Amino acid sequence: MQRFKQFVVEGRYPLWVKAVTTSLVLRIRRLSHQIELEDDATKQNKLISQQNKLISYINGLGIAVGTNDRKLLNRLKSYKK
């Protein structure tokens, strides 16, 4: 597993991809902690669905960066919040 500093310095991916991925990972980790602490099964399921959505965004970024399709990269960049 890479350290964060190696990930940022790597240079293979644009900076916005690194920043978005890092923020998504932090949000996923926070949701994992909330899921562990939650007693209500309904609320747990909602948190899990949010977590799955964030994981799908990371997967989408991985697929987009693996291609040379600039339109797709720009489209994903425009959805960044």
N, C-alpha and C positions, 0 to 999 in steps of 0.2 A: 504494500500500500504506500502511495506517495504522501509525503508531507505537504502541507498547504503551500509552503514556500516553493517547493519544486513544481507544484501544479501551476502556480501563478507565473513563474519564470519560464516555464516550458516553451511558450511561444508558438505552439502548433495551432492553437485556437485563438480566435479574436478575444479581446479583453471582455467584451460584453457577454460572451458565452461563459467565460470563467466567473464573472460576477453573478450572472443569473443562476448558474449552477450552484455556486456557493450559497446564495441566499435560499434557493430551493432546498438544498440539503439541510440547512439550519432550520427551516420551517418544518421539514419532515421529522427531524430529530425532536423538535418541540412538540409536534403532534404525537409522536411515539410516547413521550413522557406523559402527555395529557391522557392518552389512551390507557396507560398503565394505572394512572391515579383515579380514573373514572369508574364509578360503581354501576351506573345505569347503562344497561346493554344498548338501549336505543341511542344514547349519546355517544357510546363507544362506536357504534356502527356509522354514525355521521362523521365522527373524527377519522375513522378508517377510510371512508369514501373520500374525504378531503385529502388524506395522505396518498391514496391511490391516484388521485388526479394530479398531484404534484409529481409523483413518480413517473406518470405518463409524460409530463412535460419534459422531464430529464431525458427520458427515452427519445422523445421527439428531437431534442437538441442533439443527441448523439447521432441520430440518423441523418439530420440535416448537415452536420459538420462533416460527416463521412462522404458526402457527395460534393460535386463541383457546381451544383445548381445555385447560382447567386440569387435568383428570384425567391427560391425557398428560404435561403438564409435571411434575406431581407424581410420576408413575410414573418418569419419567426421572431426576428428582431423587433418588428413593429408591434407584436403582441406582448412584449415585455412590459411589466407593470412596475 
